[in-house]
Amino acid sequence: MTSAVASNLFADLLSGPRPSEWDSLREEAEARLARRDLPTTRDEDWKYTDLKALGAITFGPAPRATVDVSGHLLPEMVGNRQVFVNGHHSPHASCASAVPAGVRFLPLSTASEACHALGSVGPTHNQSPFEDLNTARFVDGAVLLVPKNLKVALPLHLLFLTKAETPITVFPRLMVVLERGAELELVEEHHGEGTYLTCPVVEIRVAEGAVLRHERVQRDSDEAFHLGTLKAEVAKGGQYHSRTLSFGARLSRQQPWVRLAESAEATLDGLALLDGAQVADTHSFMLHAEPHARSHQLHKCIVDGHARAVFNGQVLVAPKAQGTDAKQQSRNLLLSETARVDTKPQLEIYADDVKCSHGATVGALDPEELFYLQSRGLNADDARNLLTYGFAADVLTHIPVASLRRALRQLVMARTQAASLGDLA
Amino acid sequence: MLSIKNLTASINGTPVLNGIDLEIRAGETHAIMGPNGSGKSTLGKVLAGHPAYEVTGGEVLFEGQNLFEMEADARARAGIFMGFQHPIEVPGVSNASFLRLAYNKKAEAEGRDELDPLEFDDFIHEKIKVVAMKEEFLDRSLNEGFSGGEKKRNEILQMAVLEPRLAILDELDSGLDIDALRVLGDAVNKLQRADRALLIITHFPRILEIIQPQFVHVLSGGRILKSAGKELALELEERGYDWVLEEAAAGGAR
C-alpha cells in the first residue's frame, strides 16, 4: 500500500538517477528503503533523537565544488591524503605520492580491486536507512588496502569536505582492508559549511594480527545533519582502535558496529562537545562473537546550552565467547540546567566465563575538584574552564599524530573557554 | 600573621568548630593534633575557604585582612596554601602546565613577571629536586594515576612553586612510607623561612620528629583542649589522646 500524501525524504532522495556501478548492491538498498519511512521518536532506536527537522528540509544532489583545503591541512599531511568535496574525489587537493609501495589508497572510481568487498562487512540485515541511502546513491569514496605484514609508518588522511550553497546530500564512502599482520594509522575528518545531510559509511576489515588505529573527527557545520555508519570486522588476534570526536553538526549520529573474532581487540572511544541546540547520538554495537576478545569503550560528552547527548552502548557476548573482557564507560558533564544526556548500556551476555563491566555518570563539575583548583589561586571561572577542558582533553591525550592532537586541543580550549589559561598540554 | 579568634563553623547545620583561638606568627611551626573526627582537618579547610563549611562566628585575620571576605582563590593568591590530604586528579591537564598556570596567577596578583613555558621549565627543574620528584611526573596529567605518596610529593612541589606565607599541610604523612616521609619532611624544613609559617595537621606524632613544631595543639570536639611545646607530641606518642580528653573534662572545660 502506498500513500501519495506525505512526502517521504527517502523517496525524494531516490527519485534522481542511480549512479553507475554496484547495481545489485544499490538495488537491494533501494528495495529496503522503499519499505521505510524516516524514523520517528516512536521507534525505540530513535527515541531520543528527533529527525523531524531533517524531514522538513528539501535536499538536492551535491554538485561538484572546489574548496580551499589549505585551512584543513596539517603539517603531517604531505603526500598521504585523499580529499573528497561534496562526495566527489578532488584530485587537485589530494596527494598520495608518499604512500608506501604496495598500499592502495585511492578513490573508488579508479579502483577495480577490493570493490567486491564493498557492502560485505557487517550483518546482512537491520541496515540503518541512512546506510542504505549511502549505498543507493554514493558517487565516489575511498579504498584503502594495506598488504600483508606491511606496517605503514606514516598516518594516512582522509578529508571529506562539504560545501552547500543550497541544502544538499552527500554520501562519503570508505572501504578499509588490512591484510594479515598489516598496521596502519588512519585519520578521517569531516568538515563542511551550509545546510546538508551527510551519511558516511565506513567498512573495515582487519585480518589476523593486523592493527588499525582510526581517528575520526566530525566538524560539520552547525546546520548539518551527520548520520554515519561504521562497520568493522576484526579477525583473530587483530586490533581495531578508534576514537570519534564530535564537535559539529546540528544533529549527528554515529553507529559503530564491531565484530571481534578470537583474541581480537577493539577500542571505541568517543568525545562529543555540544552547545546551543546540538544533538549528538552514539549507538554502538560490540559483538564478542568468539572467545578471549577484549573491548574497551570510553564515551564522554560535555553538554552545554540546550544541547542533548545520547549514548546507547550494546555489547553482545555470544555463547561461545568465553574469556571475553568487555569494558564500557559513559561519562557525561552537564554545563547548564537545560542540557540533557540519555545514556544506556545494554549488555547481553550468553557466555558464563566473562569479565564485563559498564558504568555511566552524568553530572556537573565536582565541587571538591573546583575547590582544589581555587586553593591554588585559580578563580572560579578559570577552575571550571580548566576542569571542563581536562575532561575533554583526556580523550585527546593519546592521539599519535602530534599536529592533529595540538589542533584538537586548541579547538577544545576554545570551546571550553580555556584559551586564556595558556598552553595546558 | 594568622590570628584566629573564637572561630565557630558548621557543615550542613552541624557544628564542627566550637570556638578556636590560635595565634601564628611568621617563622613559627604549629602542629594541630587530635583524634579522628576532632575537627583538625576541618580547621584547615575552613582557613583555605572550602565552600561546604559555614563560618558561624568569630574572626580570622591573615596579615591584617579579614579572611572571610576572601574567596578560596583570593586567599591562595594572598599567600595561604593548603596541602591536601587527598589531592584531586585532573586528567587532560599536564602537571607542568598546571603548575605554571598556578605560578603565573600568583605572580600576576603580586605584580611580578609571569614565566613563559621555557622560563618555567628551568624554574620547575630546580624545584623538583627539592622534593626528589622524577621528571616524568611533570608531563603526566595532574595527579592522575599518581600513588598516594606521589600525590603528596606533588603537593609539596606546589608549595615550593607557590612560595606561600602560610602553608597548612593536612595529613601530609598519610599514605607515605617512612622514606618518602623523610624526603618530604626534609623538603618542608628546607622551605621553612623566617617570613613563613607552617601549620601541620596530623593524627600521628611521627611526622613531627622530622618537621619539628614549636607549638603543639590538641584539638577535640572542635576545640583546642591543650597547647604546649613540642614535648607534647612525644607525650602523645607514648600515651595516646585519652588522657588529654580526660584532663580537659576534669579541668572543667566546657
HADDOCK unambig.tbl for C-alpha pairs under 7 A between the chains (distance, minus, plus):
assign (segid A and resid 369 and name CA) (segid B and resid 88 and name CA) 6.00 0.50 0.50
assign (segid A and resid 371 and name CA) (segid B and resid 50 and name CA) 6.36 0.50 0.50
assign (segid A and resid 372 and name CA) (segid B and resid 88 and name CA) 6.69 0.50 0.50
assign (segid A and resid 374 and name CA) (segid B and resid 72 and name CA) 5.70 0.50 0.50
assign (segid A and resid 374 and name CA) (segid B and resid 73 and name CA) 4.46 0.50 0.50
assign (segid A and resid 375 and name CA) (segid B and resid 48 and name CA) 6.65 0.50 0.50
assign (segid A and resid 375 and name CA) (segid B and resid 72 and name CA) 5.46 0.50 0.50
assign (segid A and resid 375 and name CA) (segid B and resid 73 and name CA) 5.32 0.50 0.50
assign (segid A and resid 375 and name CA) (segid B and resid 76 and name CA) 5.54 0.50 0.50
assign (segid A and resid 375 and name CA) (segid B and resid 81 and name CA) 6.94 0.50 0.50
assign (segid A and resid 376 and name CA) (segid B and resid 73 and name CA) 6.53 0.50 0.50
assign (segid A and resid 376 and name CA) (segid B and resid 76 and name CA) 5.78 0.50 0.50
assign (segid A and resid 376 and name CA) (segid B and resid 102 and name CA) 5.94 0.50 0.50
assign (segid A and resid 377 and name CA) (segid B and resid 73 and name CA) 4.20 0.50 0.50
assign (segid A and resid 377 and name CA) (segid B and resid 74 and name CA) 6.44 0.50 0.50
assign (segid A and resid 377 and name CA) (segid B and resid 76 and name CA) 4.86 0.50 0.50
assign (segid A and resid 377 and name CA) (segid B and resid 77 and name CA) 5.21 0.50 0.50
assign (segid A and resid 377 and name CA) (segid B and resid 102 and name CA) 6.12 0.50 0.50
assign (segid A and resid 377 and name CA) (segid B and resid 105 and name CA) 6.35 0.50 0.50
assign (segid A and resid 377 and name CA) (segid B and resid 106 and name CA) 6.54 0.50 0.50
assign (segid A and resid 378 and name CA) (segid B and resid 73 and name CA) 5.57 0.50 0.50
assign (segid A and resid 378 and name CA) (segid B and resid 102 and name CA) 6.73 0.50 0.50
assign (segid A and resid 378 and name CA) (segid B and resid 105 and name CA) 6.78 0.50 0.50
assign (segid A and resid 379 and name CA) (segid B and resid 73 and name CA) 5.45 0.50 0.50
assign (segid A and resid 387 and name CA) (segid B and resid 90 and name CA) 6.92 0.50 0.50
assign (segid A and resid 390 and name CA) (segid B and resid 90 and name CA) 6.43 0.50 0.50
assign (segid A and resid 390 and name CA) (segid B and resid 91 and name CA) 5.49 0.50 0.50
assign (segid A and resid 390 and name CA) (segid B and resid 92 and name CA) 4.12 0.50 0.50
assign (segid A and resid 390 and name CA) (segid B and resid 93 and name CA) 5.36 0.50 0.50
assign (segid A and resid 391 and name CA) (segid B and resid 91 and name CA) 6.48 0.50 0.50
assign (segid A and resid 391 and name CA) (segid B and resid 92 and name CA) 6.35 0.50 0.50
assign (segid A and resid 393 and name CA) (segid B and resid 92 and name CA) 4.67 0.50 0.50
assign (segid A and resid 394 and name CA) (segid B and resid 91 and name CA) 5.48 0.50 0.50
assign (segid A and resid 394 and name CA) (segid B and resid 92 and name CA) 3.87 0.50 0.50
assign (segid A and resid 397 and name CA) (segid B and resid 92 and name CA) 6.64 0.50 0.50
assign (segid A and resid 421 and name CA) (segid B and resid 101 and name CA) 6.85 0.50 0.50
assign (segid A and resid 423 and name CA) (segid B and resid 97 and name CA) 6.77 0.50 0.50
assign (segid A and resid 424 and name CA) (segid B and resid 93 and name CA) 5.60 0.50 0.50
assign (segid A and resid 424 and name CA) (segid B and resid 94 and name CA) 6.32 0.50 0.50
assign (segid A and resid 424 and name CA) (segid B and resid 97 and name CA) 5.08 0.50 0.50
assign (segid A and resid 424 and name CA) (segid B and resid 98 and name CA) 6.86 0.50 0.50
assign (segid A and resid 425 and name CA) (segid B and resid 93 and name CA) 6.06 0.50 0.50
assign (segid A and resid 425 and name CA) (segid B and resid 94 and name CA) 5.77 0.50 0.50
assign (segid A and resid 425 and name CA) (segid B and resid 97 and name CA) 6.79 0.50 0.50
